[in-house]
Amino acid sequence: MKARIYQPTKTAMQSGKALTRQWQLDYDTAGSRFVEPLMGWTGANGTLSQLALSFDSRAEAEAYARKHGIPYEVEEPQARKVIRKTYADNFAFTRIR
């Protein structure tokens, strides 16, 4: 079973960068998913889909995967675009309409 190592992005409800500096290891369970016929819910054969490990650095996450013989794939984080805008800019005379 393959693992994915990545830095989680901030949610739309966050304004700060809390919990976005850590790296996370998740298992890919796409092949073991099925639709349960009675209720129509999506299920999985194993419990690894519920497991998410957090690490302080990318090197720690890769070392863990190598130590335990887990094949992994690293997703590089994209640079975040910083927008410098204040509330008063919405009412400025020179704003672009």
C-alpha distances in whole Angstrom, upper triangle without the diagonal:
4,7,10,13,17,20,21,24,27,28,31,32,32,35,34,31,30,26,25,26,23,19,16,12,11,7,7,7,10,9,10,13,16,20,22,25,28,27,25,22,19,17,13,12,11,12,9,11,14,13,14,15,18,20,23,22,20,20,19,16,15,17,15,12,13,15,12,10,7,7,9,11,15,17,20,23,26,29,31,34,37,40,43,45,47,48,52,50,50,54,55,58,56,53,52,52
4,7,10,13,17,18,21,24,25,28,30,30,32,31,28,27,24,23,23,20,16,14,10,9,6,6,8,10,10,12,14,18,21,24,27,30,29,26,24,20,18,15,15,13,14,11,11,14,13,13,14,17,18,21,19,17,18,17,14,13,15,13,10,12,14,12,10,7,5,5,8,11,13,17,19,22,26,27,31,33,36,40,42,44,45,49,47,47,51,52,55,53,50,49,49
4,7,10,13,15,18,21,22,26,27,27,29,28,25,24,20,19,19,16,13,10,6,6,4,6,9,11,13,14,16,19,22,25,28,30,29,27,24,20,19,16,16,14,14,10,10,13,11,10,11,13,14,17,16,13,15,14,10,10,13,11,8,11,13,11,11,7,6,4,6,9,11,14,16,19,23,24,28,30,33,37,39,41,42,46,45,45,48,49,52,50,47,46,47
4,6,10,11,14,18,19,22,24,24,26,25,21,21,18,16,16,14,10,8,6,5,6,7,11,12,14,16,17,21,23,26,29,31,30,27,24,21,20,17,19,17,16,12,12,13,12,10,11,12,13,15,14,11,14,14,10,10,13,12,10,13,15,14,14,10,9,6,5,6,7,11,13,16,19,21,24,27,30,33,35,37,39,42,41,41,45,46,49,47,44,43,43
4,7,9,13,16,18,22,23,22,24,22,19,18,15,13,13,11,7,6,5,7,9,10,14,16,18,19,20,24,27,29,32,34,32,30,27,24,23,21,22,19,18,14,14,15,13,10,9,10,10,12,10,8,10,10,7,8,11,11,9,12,15,14,14,11,10,7,6,5,6,9,10,14,17,19,22,25,28,31,33,35,37,40,39,40,43,44,47,45,42,41,42
4,6,9,13,15,18,20,19,20,19,15,16,12,10,10,9,6,5,7,8,11,13,16,17,20,21,22,25,27,30,33,35,33,30,27,24,24,22,24,22,20,17,16,16,14,11,11,10,10,12,10,8,11,12,9,11,14,14,13,16,18,18,18,15,14,10,9,6,5,7,7,11,13,15,18,21,24,27,29,32,33,37,35,36,40,40,43,41,38,38,39
4,6,10,12,16,17,15,17,15,12,12,9,6,7,6,5,6,9,11,14,16,19,20,23,24,24,27,29,31,35,36,34,32,28,26,26,24,26,24,22,19,18,17,16,12,11,9,10,10,9,9,12,13,11,13,16,16,16,18,20,21,21,18,18,14,12,9,8,8,6,9,11,12,16,18,21,24,26,28,30,33,32,33,37,37,40,39,36,35,36
4,7,9,12,14,13,15,13,11,10,8,6,8,8,7,7,10,11,14,15,18,19,23,23,23,26,27,29,33,34,31,29,26,23,24,23,25,23,21,18,16,16,15,11,12,10,11,12,12,12,16,16,13,16,19,18,18,21,23,22,23,20,20,16,15,12,10,10,8,11,12,12,16,17,20,23,25,27,28,32,31,31,35,36,39,37,34,34,35
4,6,9,11,10,12,11,9,10,9,6,9,10,10,11,14,14,18,18,21,21,25,26,25,27,28,31,34,35,32,30,27,25,25,25,28,26,24,22,19,19,18,15,15,14,15,15,15,15,19,19,17,19,22,22,21,25,26,26,27,24,23,19,17,15,12,11,8,9,11,9,13,14,17,19,21,23,25,28,27,27,31,32,35,34,31,30,31
4,7,8,6,8,8,7,8,8,6,10,11,13,13,16,17,20,21,23,24,27,28,27,29,30,32,35,36,32,30,27,26,27,27,30,28,26,23,21,20,20,16,17,15,16,16,17,18,21,21,20,22,25,24,24,27,29,29,30,27,26,23,21,18,16,15,12,12,12,10,13,13,15,18,19,21,22,25,25,25,28,30,33,32,29,29,29
4,5,5,8,10,10,10,10,10,13,14,15,15,18,18,21,21,23,23,27,27,26,28,28,30,33,33,30,28,25,24,25,26,29,27,25,24,21,20,20,17,19,17,19,19,20,21,24,24,22,25,28,26,26,30,31,31,32,28,28,25,23,21,18,18,15,15,15,13,15,15,16,19,20,21,21,25,25,24,28,29,33,32,29,28,29
4,6,8,10,11,13,13,13,16,18,19,19,22,21,24,24,26,26,29,30,28,30,29,31,34,34,31,29,26,25,27,28,31,30,28,27,24,23,23,21,22,21,23,23,24,24,28,28,26,28,31,30,30,33,35,34,35,32,31,28,26,24,21,20,17,16,16,13,14,15,15,17,17,18,18,22,22,21,24,26,29,29,26,25,25
4,7,9,11,12,13,13,17,18,20,20,23,22,26,26,27,28,31,31,29,31,31,32,35,35,31,30,27,26,28,29,32,31,29,27,25,23,24,21,22,21,23,23,24,25,29,28,27,30,32,31,31,35,36,35,36,33,33,30,28,26,23,23,19,19,19,16,17,16,17,18,18,18,18,22,22,21,25,27,30,30,27,27,27
4,6,8,8,10,10,14,16,18,18,22,22,25,26,28,28,32,32,31,33,33,34,37,37,34,32,29,28,30,30,33,32,29,28,25,23,23,20,21,19,21,20,22,23,26,26,25,28,30,29,30,33,34,34,35,32,32,29,27,24,22,21,18,17,17,14,15,14,15,16,17,17,18,21,22,21,25,27,30,30,27,27,28
4,7,9,12,12,14,17,19,20,24,25,28,29,31,32,35,36,34,36,36,38,41,41,37,36,33,32,33,34,37,35,32,31,28,27,26,23,24,21,22,21,22,24,27,27,26,29,32,31,32,35,36,36,37,34,34,31,29,26,23,22,18,18,16,13,13,12,12,13,14,14,15,18,19,19,22,24,27,27,24,25,26
4,6,9,9,11,14,17,19,22,24,27,28,31,32,35,36,34,37,37,39,42,42,39,37,34,33,34,34,37,35,32,30,28,26,25,22,22,19,19,18,19,21,24,24,24,27,29,28,29,32,34,34,35,33,33,29,27,24,22,20,17,17,15,12,14,12,13,14,15,16,17,21,21,22,25,26,30,29,26,27,29
4,6,6,8,11,13,15,19,21,24,26,28,29,33,33,32,35,36,38,41,41,38,37,33,32,32,32,35,32,30,27,26,24,23,19,19,16,16,14,16,17,21,21,20,23,25,25,26,29,30,30,32,29,29,26,24,21,19,17,14,14,13,11,13,12,14,16,18,19,20,24,24,25,28,29,32,31,29,29,31
4,6,7,9,12,14,18,19,23,25,27,29,32,32,31,34,35,36,40,40,37,36,32,31,31,31,33,31,28,26,24,22,21,17,17,14,14,13,15,17,20,19,19,22,24,23,25,28,28,29,30,28,28,25,24,21,20,18,15,17,16,14,17,16,18,19,21,22,23,26,27,27,31,32,35,35,32,33,34
4,6,6,9,10,14,16,20,22,24,26,29,29,28,31,32,34,37,38,35,33,30,28,28,27,30,27,24,22,21,19,17,14,13,10,11,10,12,14,17,16,16,19,21,20,21,24,25,25,27,24,25,22,21,18,17,16,14,16,16,15,18,18,20,22,24,25,26,30,30,30,34,35,38,37,35,35,36
4,6,8,10,13,15,19,21,23,25,28,29,28,31,32,34,38,38,35,34,30,28,28,28,30,28,25,22,21,20,18,14,14,11,11,10,11,12,16,16,15,18,20,20,20,23,25,25,26,24,24,20,19,16,14,13,10,12,12,11,15,15,18,20,22,24,26,29,28,29,33,33,37,36,33,33,34
4,7,10,13,16,20,22,25,26,29,30,30,33,35,37,40,41,38,36,33,31,31,29,31,29,26,23,22,21,19,15,14,10,9,7,8,10,13,13,13,16,18,18,19,22,23,24,25,23,23,20,18,15,14,13,10,13,13,12,16,16,20,21,24,26,28,31,30,31,35,35,39,37,35,35,36
4,7,10,13,17,19,22,24,27,27,27,31,33,34,38,39,36,35,31,29,28,27,28,26,23,20,19,18,16,12,10,6,6,5,6,8,11,10,10,13,15,14,16,19,20,20,22,20,20,17,16,14,13,13,11,14,15,15,19,20,23,25,27,29,31,34,34,34,38,39,42,41,38,38,39
4,7,10,14,16,19,21,24,24,25,28,30,32,36,37,35,33,29,27,26,24,26,23,21,18,17,17,14,10,8,6,5,6,6,6,9,9,7,10,12,12,13,15,17,17,18,16,16,13,13,10,10,10,10,13,15,16,20,21,25,27,29,31,33,36,36,36,40,41,44,42,40,39,41
4,6,10,13,16,18,21,21,21,25,27,29,32,34,31,29,26,23,22,21,22,19,17,14,13,13,10,7,6,5,6,9,9,9,11,10,7,10,13,11,11,15,16,16,17,14,15,12,12,10,10,12,12,15,17,18,22,23,27,29,31,33,35,38,37,38,41,42,46,44,41,41,42
4,7,10,13,15,18,18,19,23,25,27,30,32,30,28,25,22,20,18,19,16,15,11,11,11,8,6,5,6,8,11,11,10,12,10,7,9,11,9,9,12,14,13,14,11,11,9,10,9,11,13,14,17,20,21,25,27,30,32,35,37,38,42,41,41,45,46,49,47,44,44,44
4,7,9,12,14,14,15,19,21,23,27,28,26,24,21,18,17,14,16,13,12,8,7,8,7,5,7,9,11,15,15,13,15,14,10,12,15,12,11,14,16,14,15,11,12,9,10,11,12,15,15,18,21,22,26,28,31,34,35,37,39,42,41,41,45,46,49,48,44,44,44
4,6,9,11,11,13,16,19,21,25,27,25,23,20,16,15,12,13,11,10,6,6,8,7,8,9,12,15,18,18,16,18,16,13,13,16,13,11,14,16,13,13,9,10,9,10,12,13,17,18,21,24,25,29,31,34,37,39,41,42,45,44,44,48,49,52,51,47,46,47
4,6,8,9,10,14,17,19,23,25,24,21,18,15,14,11,12,11,11,8,7,10,10,11,13,16,18,21,20,18,20,19,15,16,18,16,13,16,18,16,15,11,10,9,10,12,13,17,18,21,24,26,29,31,34,37,39,41,42,46,44,44,48,49,52,50,47,46,46
4,5,5,7,10,14,16,19,22,21,18,16,12,10,7,9,8,9,7,6,10,11,12,15,18,21,24,24,22,23,22,19,19,21,19,16,19,21,18,17,13,13,13,14,16,17,21,22,24,28,29,32,34,36,40,41,43,44,48,46,46,49,51,54,52,49,48,47
4,6,6,9,12,15,18,21,20,17,15,11,10,9,10,11,13,11,9,13,14,15,18,21,23,26,26,23,26,25,21,21,24,22,19,22,24,21,20,16,15,15,15,17,17,21,22,24,28,28,31,34,36,40,41,43,44,47,46,45,49,50,53,51,48,46,46
4,6,9,12,15,18,21,20,18,16,12,11,9,9,11,13,12,11,15,16,18,20,23,26,29,28,26,27,27,23,23,25,23,20,22,24,21,19,16,15,16,16,19,20,24,25,27,31,32,35,38,40,43,45,47,47,51,49,48,52,54,56,55,51,50,49
4,7,10,12,15,18,18,16,14,10,8,6,6,8,10,10,9,13,15,17,20,23,26,29,29,27,28,27,24,24,26,23,20,23,24,21,20,17,17,17,18,21,22,26,27,29,33,34,36,39,41,45,46,48,48,52,51,50,53,55,58,56,53,51,51
4,7,10,13,15,15,12,10,7,6,4,7,9,11,11,9,12,15,17,20,24,26,30,30,28,30,29,25,26,28,25,23,26,27,24,23,20,19,19,20,22,22,26,27,29,32,33,35,38,40,43,44,46,46,50,49,47,51,53,55,54,51,49,49
4,6,9,12,12,9,8,6,5,6,8,11,13,15,13,15,18,20,24,27,30,33,33,32,34,33,29,29,32,29,26,29,30,27,26,23,23,23,24,26,26,29,30,32,35,35,38,40,42,45,46,48,48,51,50,49,52,54,57,56,52,51,50
4,6,9,9,6,6,5,6,9,11,14,16,17,15,17,20,22,26,29,32,35,36,34,36,35,31,32,35,32,30,33,34,30,30,27,26,26,27,29,28,31,32,33,36,36,38,41,42,45,46,47,47,51,50,48,51,54,56,55,52,50,49
4,6,6,5,5,6,6,9,11,14,16,18,16,17,21,24,27,30,34,37,38,36,38,37,33,34,36,33,31,34,35,32,31,28,29,29,29,31,31,34,35,36,39,39,41,43,45,48,48,49,49,52,52,50,53,56,58,58,54,53,51
4,6,5,8,9,10,13,15,18,20,22,20,21,25,27,31,34,37,41,41,40,42,41,37,38,40,37,35,38,39,35,35,32,32,32,33,35,34,38,38,39,42,42,44,46,47,50,50,52,51,55,54,52,55,58,60,60,56,54,53
4,6,8,11,12,15,16,19,21,23,21,22,26,28,32,35,38,42,43,41,44,42,39,40,42,39,37,40,41,37,37,34,34,34,35,37,36,40,39,41,44,43,45,47,48,51,51,52,51,55,54,52,55,58,60,60,56,55,53
4,6,9,11,14,17,19,20,22,20,20,24,26,30,33,36,39,40,39,42,40,37,38,40,37,36,39,40,36,36,33,34,33,34,35,34,37,37,38,41,40,42,44,45,48,47,48,47,51,51,48,52,54,57,57,53,52,50
4,7,9,13,15,18,19,21,18,19,23,25,29,31,35,38,39,37,40,38,35,36,39,36,34,37,38,35,35,31,31,31,31,32,31,35,34,35,38,38,39,42,42,46,45,47,46,49,49,47,50,52,55,55,51,49,48
4,6,10,13,15,16,18,15,15,19,21,25,28,31,34,35,34,36,35,31,33,35,32,31,34,35,32,32,28,29,28,28,30,29,32,31,33,36,35,37,39,40,43,43,44,44,47,47,45,48,51,53,53,49,48,47
4,7,10,12,13,15,12,13,17,19,22,25,28,32,32,31,33,32,28,30,32,29,27,30,32,28,28,25,25,24,24,26,25,29,29,30,33,33,35,37,39,42,42,44,43,47,46,45,48,50,53,52,49,47,46
4,7,9,10,12,10,11,14,17,21,24,27,30,31,30,32,30,27,28,30,27,25,28,29,26,26,23,23,23,24,26,25,29,29,31,34,34,37,39,40,44,44,45,45,49,48,47,51,53,55,55,51,50,49
4,6,7,9,7,10,12,15,19,22,25,29,29,28,29,28,24,25,27,24,22,25,26,22,22,19,20,20,21,23,24,27,28,30,33,34,36,39,41,44,45,46,46,50,49,48,52,54,57,56,52,51,50
4,7,9,9,11,13,17,20,23,26,30,30,29,30,28,25,26,27,24,22,24,25,21,21,18,19,20,22,25,25,29,30,32,36,36,39,42,44,47,48,50,50,54,53,52,55,57,60,59,56,54,54
4,6,7,9,10,14,16,20,23,27,27,26,27,25,22,23,24,21,19,21,22,18,18,16,17,18,20,23,24,27,28,31,34,35,38,40,42,45,47,48,49,52,52,51,55,56,59,58,55,54,54
4,5,6,7,11,14,17,20,24,25,24,25,23,20,21,22,19,18,21,21,17,18,16,18,18,20,22,23,26,27,30,33,33,36,38,40,43,44,46,46,50,50,49,53,54,57,57,53,52,52
4,5,5,8,11,14,17,21,22,20,22,20,16,18,19,16,14,17,18,14,15,12,14,14,16,18,19,23,24,27,30,30,34,36,38,41,42,44,45,48,48,47,51,53,56,55,51,51,51
4,6,8,11,15,18,21,22,21,23,21,17,19,21,18,16,19,20,17,18,14,15,15,16,18,18,21,22,25,28,28,31,33,36,39,40,41,42,46,45,44,48,50,53,52,48,47,47
4,7,10,13,17,20,21,21,23,21,17,20,21,18,17,21,21,18,19,16,18,17,18,19,20,23,23,25,28,28,31,33,35,38,39,40,41,44,44,43,47,49,52,51,48,47,47
4,7,10,13,17,18,18,19,17,14,16,18,14,14,17,18,15,17,14,16,15,16,17,18,21,21,24,27,27,30,32,34,37,39,40,41,45,44,44,47,49,52,51,48,48,48
4,7,10,14,15,14,17,14,11,14,16,13,13,17,17,15,17,14,15,14,15,15,15,18,18,21,23,23,27,29,31,34,35,37,38,41,41,41,45,46,49,48,45,45,45
4,7,10,12,12,14,11,8,12,13,10,11,14,14,13,15,13,15,13,15,14,15,17,17,21,23,23,27,28,31,34,36,37,38,42,42,42,45,47,50,49,46,46,46
4,7,9,10,12,10,8,12,13,11,12,16,16,15,18,15,17,15,15,14,15,16,15,19,20,21,25,26,29,31,33,34,36,39,39,39,43,44,47,46,43,43,44
4,6,7,9,6,6,10,10,9,11,14,14,15,17,16,17,15,15,13,15,15,15,18,20,21,24,25,29,31,33,35,37,40,39,40,44,44,48,46,44,44,45
4,7,9,7,8,11,12,12,14,16,17,18,20,19,20,17,17,15,16,15,15,18,19,19,23,24,27,29,31,33,35,38,38,39,42,43,46,45,42,42,44
4,5,5,7,9,10,11,13,15,16,17,19,17,18,15,15,12,13,13,13,16,17,18,22,23,27,28,31,33,36,39,38,39,43,43,46,44,42,42,44
4,5,5,6,9,10,11,12,14,16,17,15,15,12,12,9,10,10,11,15,16,18,22,23,27,29,32,34,37,40,39,40,43,44,47,45,42,42,43
4,5,5,6,9,10,10,12,14,15,14,15,13,13,11,13,13,14,18,19,22,25,27,30,32,36,38,40,43,42,43,47,47,50,48,46,45,47
4,5,5,6,9,10,10,12,14,14,15,13,14,12,15,15,16,20,21,23,27,28,32,34,37,39,41,44,43,44,48,48,51,50,47,47,48
4,5,5,6,9,10,11,12,11,12,10,11,10,12,13,15,18,20,22,26,28,31,33,36,38,40,43,42,43,47,47,51,49,46,46,47
4,5,5,6,9,10,10,9,10,8,9,9,12,13,15,19,21,23,27,29,33,35,38,40,42,46,44,45,49,49,52,50,48,47,48
4,5,5,6,9,10,10,11,11,13,12,16,17,19,22,24,27,30,32,36,38,41,43,45,48,47,48,52,52,55,53,51,50,52
4,6,5,6,9,8,11,10,13,13,16,18,20,23,25,27,31,33,36,39,41,43,45,48,48,48,52,52,56,54,51,51,52
4,6,5,6,5,7,7,10,11,14,17,19,23,25,27,31,33,36,39,42,44,46,49,48,48,52,53,56,54,51,50,52
4,5,5,6,8,8,11,13,16,18,21,24,27,29,33,35,39,41,44,46,48,52,50,51,55,55,58,56,53,53,54
4,6,8,10,12,15,16,19,21,24,27,30,32,35,37,41,43,46,48,50,53,52,53,57,57,60,59,56,55,57
4,6,9,11,15,16,20,22,24,28,30,32,36,38,41,44,47,48,50,54,53,53,57,58,61,59,56,56,57
4,6,9,13,15,19,21,24,27,30,33,36,38,42,45,47,49,51,54,53,54,57,58,61,59,56,56,56
4,6,10,12,16,19,21,25,28,30,33,36,39,42,44,46,48,51,50,51,54,55,58,56,53,52,53
4,7,10,14,17,20,23,26,28,32,34,38,41,43,46,47,51,49,49,53,54,57,55,52,51,51
4,7,10,13,16,19,22,25,28,31,34,37,39,42,44,47,45,46,50,50,53,51,48,47,48
4,7,10,13,16,19,22,25,28,31,34,37,39,41,44,43,43,47,47,50,48,45,44,44
4,6,9,13,16,18,22,24,28,31,33,36,38,41,40,40,44,44,47,45,42,41,42
4,6,9,13,15,18,21,24,28,30,33,35,38,36,37,40,41,43,41,38,37,38
4,7,9,12,16,18,22,25,28,31,33,36,34,35,38,38,41,39,36,35,36
4,7,9,12,15,18,21,24,27,29,32,30,31,35,35,38,36,33,32,33
4,6,9,12,16,19,21,25,27,29,27,28,32,32,34,32,29,28,30
4,6,9,13,16,19,22,24,27,25,26,29,29,32,30,27,26,28
4,6,10,13,15,18,21,23,22,23,26,26,29,27,24,24,25
4,6,10,12,16,18,21,18,20,23,23,25,23,21,20,22
4,6,9,13,16,18,16,17,21,20,23,21,19,19,21
4,6,9,12,14,12,14,17,17,20,18,15,16,18
4,7,10,12,10,12,15,15,18,16,14,15,18
4,7,8,7,9,12,11,15,14,12,13,15
4,5,5,8,10,10,14,14,12,15,16
4,5,6,8,10,13,14,12,15,15
4,5,6,7,10,11,10,14,15
4,5,5,9,9,7,10,12
4,6,9,10,7,9,10
4,6,9,7,10,11
4,5,5,9,10
4,6,9,10
4,7,9
4,6
4
